[in-house]
Amino acid sequence: MTQPVKRKTSSKKREAGPLKRVGLARALSKLGYCSRSRAAELIAAGQVKWNGAVRRDPQTPVHLGRDRIEIDGQPLAPSSKIYLALNKPRGVVTTAADEKSRETVYAYLPEGLPWIAPVGRLDKASEGLLLLTNDSEWAARITAPETHLDKTYHVQIRAIADEALVQALRSGIRAKDGELLCLKKVCILRHGERYSWLEIVLEEGKNRHIRRMLEALKIEVRRLVRVAIGPLALGELPKGGTRPLEQQEKQELDRAMRAPNREPASSAR
């Protein structure tokens, strides 16, 4: 009996796959040119052309890698990916511009960089490790709850920490607004006559997560420093200082986002 002939599929075609289609504003962000909100402003102002025609709809579908995008007559090419660590000082906000004219993290970035954005937030009163990048997809994975990437904080409180406080935090705290806030790990680092330092690990951080937990217990937070994101430690980076991530550090972060049953980040000082 004659066997049916199996058709061979071109490996080149199979590997290439369909071209990705995204909205025009998102395309500008994915290519590392600017934020999506800024892209929408440029598009509305008629400064962006798609395949030679001005488009004012930020949702105009674009095939990345095939369609031609121009901004003010200049072709837009993908920017090199940048992954930067900053030791954010206290009192600085993590926005590109501030309506109250407060100092932003952009005042601490090296000159000549293309557009980059903070990965997640640290509130004004908090300090420590903050990532910035123009890789919007990577940033979204870092902050996504489903990646369960640990964030480690050292927290100085105006109280003498004891085992009762640790057990209360481990059990979860009902915030003043009624939301139940939990953490992954907490331990006492050290304490003096009036103050203590705690190490707290969050798997999924919510707005003012740690501060709200301690506020519910009527405990004042004196300092809150993020010392690690997954396996990446703040280390000896000076306050206000920046440095690019090393390739190995980036790879370790990527592996941490994929690996199941991750252990909490170790105490980084």
Residue pairs with C-beta under 8 A, 6 or more apart in sequence:
19 63
19 64
19 65
19 66
20 63
20 64
20 65
21 61
21 62
21 63
21 64
22 30
22 61
22 62
22 64
23 58
23 59
23 60
23 61
23 62
24 39
24 43
24 48
24 50
24 55
24 57
24 58
24 59
24 60
24 61
24 62
24 69
25 36
25 39
25 40
25 43
25 58
25 59
26 36
26 39
27 39
27 62
27 64
27 69
28 34
28 36
28 39
28 42
28 48
28 69
28 71
28 76
29 35
29 36
29 39
29 136
30 64
30 136
30 137
31 64
31 69
31 76
31 77
31 78
31 79
32 78
32 79
32 80
32 81
32 82
32 114
32 115
32 134
32 135
32 136
33 39
33 71
33 76
33 79
33 114
33 115
34 42
34 115
35 96
35 115
35 117
36 58
36 136
38 115
39 48
39 58
40 58
42 48
42 71
43 55
43 56
43 57
43 58
43 60
44 56
44 58
46 54
46 56
47 71
47 72
48 54
48 55
48 69
48 70
48 71
49 55
49 68
49 69
49 70
49 71
49 73
50 60
50 62
50 67
50 68
50 69
51 67
51 68
52 68
52 70
62 69
68 75
69 75
69 76
70 76
79 114
79 115
79 134
80 114
81 133
81 134
81 135
81 138
82 113
82 114
82 116
82 132
82 133
82 134
82 135
82 244
83 131
83 133
83 135
83 138
83 244
83 245
83 250
84 109
84 113
84 116
84 131
84 132
84 133
84 242
84 243
84 244
84 245
85 129
85 130
85 131
85 132
85 232
85 234
85 237
85 242
85 243
85 244
85 245
86 105
86 108
86 109
86 129
86 130
86 131
86 132
86 237
86 240
86 241
86 242
87 127
87 128
87 129
87 130
87 234
87 237
87 238
87 239
87 240
87 241
87 242
88 94
88 105
88 108
88 122
88 126
88 127
88 128
88 129
88 130
89 108
89 127
89 239
89 240
90 124
90 125
90 126
90 127
90 223
91 102
91 103
91 124
91 125
92 102
92 103
92 104
92 105
92 107
92 108
92 124
93 102
93 103
93 104
93 105
93 124
94 104
94 105
94 118
94 121
94 122
94 130
95 104
95 105
96 104
96 106
96 117
97 104
98 104
102 124
105 118
105 130
105 132
108 240
108 241
108 242
109 116
109 132
109 242
110 242
114 134
115 134
116 132
116 133
116 134
117 132
117 133
117 134
117 136
117 139
118 130
118 131
118 132
119 130
119 131
119 132
119 133
119 139
119 142
119 143
120 130
120 131
120 139
120 142
120 143
120 205
122 128
122 130
122 226
123 208
123 211
125 224
126 224
126 225
126 226
127 223
127 224
127 225
127 226
127 239
128 153
128 154
128 224
128 225
128 226
128 227
128 234
129 226
129 227
129 228
129 229
129 232
129 233
129 234
129 237
130 226
131 139
131 142
131 229
131 232
131 245
133 139
141 147
141 257
142 149
142 229
142 253
142 257
145 204
147 257
148 203
148 204
148 262
149 203
149 229
149 230
149 253
149 256
149 257
149 262
150 184
150 201
150 202
150 203
150 228
150 229
150 230
150 262
150 264
150 265
151 201
151 202
151 205
151 226
151 228
151 229
151 230
151 265
152 199
152 200
152 201
152 226
152 227
152 228
152 229
152 264
152 265
152 266
152 267
152 268
153 199
153 200
153 201
153 202
153 210
153 224
153 225
153 226
153 227
154 189
154 197
154 198
154 199
154 223
154 224
154 225
154 227
154 269
155 197
155 198
155 199
155 200
155 210
155 214
155 221
155 223
155 224
155 225
156 195
156 196
156 197
156 221
156 222
156 223
156 224
157 195
157 196
157 197
157 198
157 214
157 219
157 220
157 221
157 222
158 194
158 195
158 219
158 220
158 221
158 222
159 165
159 195
159 196
159 219
159 220
160 191
160 193
160 194
160 196
161 188
161 191
161 196
161 198
162 188
165 217
165 219
166 186
166 187
166 188
168 217
169 183
169 186
169 200
169 213
170 183
170 186
172 180
172 181
172 182
172 183
173 180
173 181
173 182
173 212
173 213
173 216
173 217
174 180
174 181
174 216
175 181
175 212
175 213
175 215
175 216
176 212
176 215
176 216
177 212
179 206
179 212
181 206
181 209
181 212
181 213
183 200
183 201
183 202
183 203
183 209
183 210
183 213
184 201
184 202
184 203
184 264
185 199
185 200
185 201
185 264
186 198
186 199
186 200
186 201
187 198
187 199
188 196
188 197
188 198
189 196
189 197
189 198
189 199
189 267
190 196
190 197
191 197
195 222
199 267
200 210
201 264
201 265
202 209
202 210
206 212
210 221
210 224
211 221
211 224
214 220
214 221
215 221
225 234
226 234
227 233
227 234
227 267
227 268
227 269
228 234
228 265
228 266
228 268
229 253
229 265
230 252
230 253
230 256
230 257
230 262
230 265
231 249
231 252
231 253
231 256
231 265
232 245
232 249
232 252
232 253
233 265
233 266
233 268
234 268
235 268
237 243
245 253
256 262
